[in-house]
């Protein structure tokens, strides 16, 4: 009987000793997981000894948030997919706060919908850097189905820091660029839009107008009746009428062009300007098997026109294009 009691006491002491022993720590922090018995146990969708790499599928249902490949370089040969679920027909904005992948080998595909069979709206590969020092503008991708599917793929060699993409549902474009207020007032659909401060226009209040009051009254005046721009006097030109005619200085003009079916986005096309027309030949568009092989843009009227196909050359991309002896005969050297 004594022996039996003694055995129980010993077992009890052993149990107390085990319970009071501190758990074995992990050598390094676990990023997306918990440290259990000296090793990181990863949350769903994360892998690596520190749970530092995305791999697998994620579903995001909060009205705003962010997604990343992880805190350090992404993994070789990986696939990560995020489905952002808003609500039907909500506007969803994705902001590329950081993006660095191996150009042409590691890609981020973005679809406007809940699967890869939805329209593809963008593909990113390479580096996203601000236009200029102090310009904090980052690219925004917009989906209008209320959903977005992002798929990241990396190949077997070379990696970079990856990406950090913020998203929000029913927000204003580019946060109104710091030059306006985000509002739902006067919006039939209940969607948010930017109310711009004076002298800023555009969907995101990103376009300045009538800078320096157009040099009024000597150089020109601000016309607020239409597009809100400077109308320069005869001897002045430029967006703010600050350059004399003729000018030794080059300047940019942003034309006011409405999107049209003919101007459908394309890649690997060729373009040249001849007699006030910009000709665009060929190219590749991701979502449509049919597109206009030859289109032109009239620099005077700001309009696109498609040239009827028929007996012309077959659709192609990655080709070369040349103007022959200033005549309007375009030479399209084979591509794909
Ligand atoms: Ca790579």
Boltz pocket constraint, residues with backbone or C-beta under 6 A from the ligand:
constraints:
  - pocket:
      binder: B
      contacts: [[A, 102], [A, 105], [A, 106], [A, 154], [A, 155], [A, 156], [A, 157], [A, 158], [A, 159]]
      max_distance: 6.0
